[in-house]
Amino acid sequence: MTLPVAQAVEVFHNFTLLHDDIMDESDLRRGQLTVHKKWDVNTGILSGDLMLIKAYEQLCLCPTAHRIPEMLCVFNEVATGVCEGQQYDVDFETRSDVSIQEYIRMIELKTAVLLGGALQLGALAADAPAEDAQHLYEFGRLTGIAFQLQDDLLDTFGTTEQIGKQVGNDIVRNKKTFLYLRALEIAETLQKESLLGWFGLTPDNPTQKVAEVTGMMREMGIPEEVAKLRDQYQLEAYEHLNAVQVKKEKKQALIDLTESLLLRSS
């Protein structure tokens, strides 16, 4: 019953990846050449556009026809949020005054609303009560924020073997993650000057830069702060999941998925 809706979400997600790769000028995606590198930018743009159209086609194939208008509203809100989040991310690259609140809002839009929307759409497709669908949306949204905080943590303090890519890539690219913004917020004068100095450099060999920045972050207890905030968001998410009016065993799959995301090492 819900398969067309799941396909709509998956096709939409991959559409955003095609366009993200073009904006980020990325050469690889999942170990393969990106579409615009294998063919050209115009092909990448048009392919993404067509995928968005196909996503709407799939959504309208849902057998629970009387809930399709609601699903279209949710889908449009998710799509709008993802685009707004991407714009925030682009803007942050050239801004020096990004706040922690703005960063959390960015990851909420770019990542979390898609997870929340997917759960809400699934609930509507299964003809669940609107209240349960909203609780599932909030569960997914809050889990998505926790997931992105965990992802940021792994990028900076994981290992190459764990994450399958260069450790400290966010630092190399001068990305204004929660870790960096919080470090700036609590840093003493000399530490702040050092952080700003390193984030103003793009050395050919970033090894020292990554080591110096991560060292300062460890001294300030940033990894522990990120983990604490991640857990706070997830606890709030579980409150919404608990409020969904179905038997506990039917929620276990979502709990297992959440734990695999947050306890993962890669």
Rosetta blueprint (number, residue, H / E / L):
1 M L
2 T L
3 L H
4 P H
5 V H
6 A H
7 Q H
8 A H
9 V H
10 E H
11 V H
12 F H
13 H H
14 N H
15 F H
16 T H
17 L H
18 L H
19 H H
20 D H
21 D H
22 I H
23 M H
24 D H
25 E L
26 S L
27 D L
28 L E
29 R E
30 R L
31 G L
32 Q E
33 L E
34 T L
35 V H
36 H H
37 K H
38 K H
39 W L
40 D L
41 V H
42 N H
43 T H
44 G H
45 I H
46 L H
47 S H
48 G H
49 D H
50 L H
51 M H
52 L H
53 I H
54 K H
55 A H
56 Y H
57 E H
58 Q H
59 L H
60 C L
61 L L
62 C L
63 P L
64 T L
65 A H
66 H H
67 R H
68 I H
69 P H
70 E H
71 M H
72 L H
73 C H
74 V H
75 F H
76 N H
77 E H
78 V H
79 A H
80 T H
81 G H
82 V H
83 C H
84 E H
85 G H
86 Q H
87 Q H
88 Y H
89 D H
90 V H
91 D H
92 F H
93 E L
94 T L
95 R L
96 S L
97 D L
98 V L
99 S L
100 I H
101 Q H
102 E H
103 Y H
104 I H
105 R H
106 M H
107 I H
108 E H
109 L H
110 K H
111 T H
112 A H
113 V H
114 L H
115 L H
116 G H
117 G H
118 A H
119 L H
120 Q H
121 L H
122 G H
123 A H
124 L H
125 A H
126 A L
127 D L
128 A L
129 P L
130 A H
131 E H
132 D H
133 A H
134 Q H
135 H H
136 L H
137 Y H
138 E H
139 F H
140 G H
141 R H
142 L H
143 T H
144 G H
145 I H
146 A H
147 F H
148 Q H
149 L H
150 Q H
151 D H
152 D H
153 L H
154 L H
155 D H
156 T H
157 F H
158 G L
159 T L
160 T H
161 E H
162 Q H
163 I H
164 G L
165 K L
166 Q L
167 V L
168 G L
169 N H
170 D H
171 I H
172 V H
173 R L
174 N L
175 K L
176 K L
177 T L
178 F H
179 L H
180 Y H
181 L H
182 R H
183 A H
184 L H
185 E H
186 I H
187 A L
188 E L
189 T H
190 L H
191 Q H
192 K H
193 E H
194 S H
195 L H
196 L H
197 G H
198 W H
199 F L
200 G L
201 L L
202 T L
203 P L
204 D L
205 N L
206 P L
207 T H
208 Q H
209 K H
210 V H
211 A H
212 E H
213 V H
214 T H
215 G H
216 M H
217 M H
218 R H
219 E H
220 M L
221 G L
222 I H
223 P H
224 E H
225 E H
226 V H
227 A H
228 K H
229 L H
230 R H
231 D H
232 Q H
233 Y H
234 Q H
235 L H
236 E H
237 A H
238 Y H
239 E H
240 H H
241 L H
242 N H
243 A H
244 V L
245 Q L
246 V L
247 K L
248 K H
249 E H
250 K H
251 K H
252 Q H
253 A H
254 L H
255 I H
256 D H
257 L H
258 T H
259 E H
260 S H
261 L H
262 L H
263 L L
264 R L
265 S L
266 S L
